[in-house]
Amino acid sequence: MNKPISPKEALLRAVEICGSQSELARRIGGTCKPQNVSYWVKHGLAPEAAIPIEKAVDMAVTRYELAPKIYPVENVA
């Protein structure tokens, strides 16, 4: 079984998939700015950003990886 990745590793993987923090922010849309993504990388992800990030990377990184305390894997059907 694969070892779960940390939320920070999941966020960095999302950034890598998009190519940059700016591109991830653009894909999230709304009021998200590159500064938000930079803050999350340094200080931790805002839980409400997990689903928009999941959508921005077409579920290559999931909410369960990004915010496991909010979206625990055992709740997945």
N, C-alpha and C positions, 0 to 999 in steps of 0.2 A: 504494500500500500504506500502511496506517495505521502510524504510529510506535507502537512498544510503549510502554505506560505503565510507570512505575516501581512497584516493590512498595509504596511508601508511597502513591502515587496510587491503586493498586488497593485498599489497605486503607481509605483515605478514601472511596472510592466505595462500599465495602461498608457503612461506617458511614452514609453518606448514604442508601443503599437502605433500611437498617433504621430510619433516623430519629434514632438516637442510639447512642452507645457502649454505653449500658446495654441497649438493645434488642438490639444485636449480641451482647453477652455472654449475654443471656437465651436467644437463639436457638441459640447454640453449646452452652449447657447445661453439665452436669457441674460442674466446679469453676471454670469461667471466671467472672470478675467484671469489672465495668466498669473496675476498676483495671488489670486485665490488658490490656484494649483500649487504655486510655490509655497504658500503658507501651509497647505496640507502636507506637502512633502516634508517640511521642517518640523511641524508641530502636531501632525495627525489630521486625519480626514474628518470633516464634518459629516456625521451620519446621514444627513439628508442628501448628500452628494453621491452616495453609493449607487442608487438606481440610475441617475443621469449618467454617471461614468459607465456603468454596465451597458447602457444603451449606446453611449458614444463609441464603444469599442465592440459593438455587436456581440456582447456576452463573452468575449474572449477573456475577460476578467469579470467575475460575478460579485454581486452584492454580498454574498456569503464570505468571499475572500476579503472584500474591502471593509466590511463592518460586521465581523462575526458575533460581536456582543449584541447587536441589534437584530441580525438575521442569522441565527444559529443554524447550522447544517441539519440538525435533527428535526427542524421544522419543515424540511423539504419533503414533499410527498413522493 
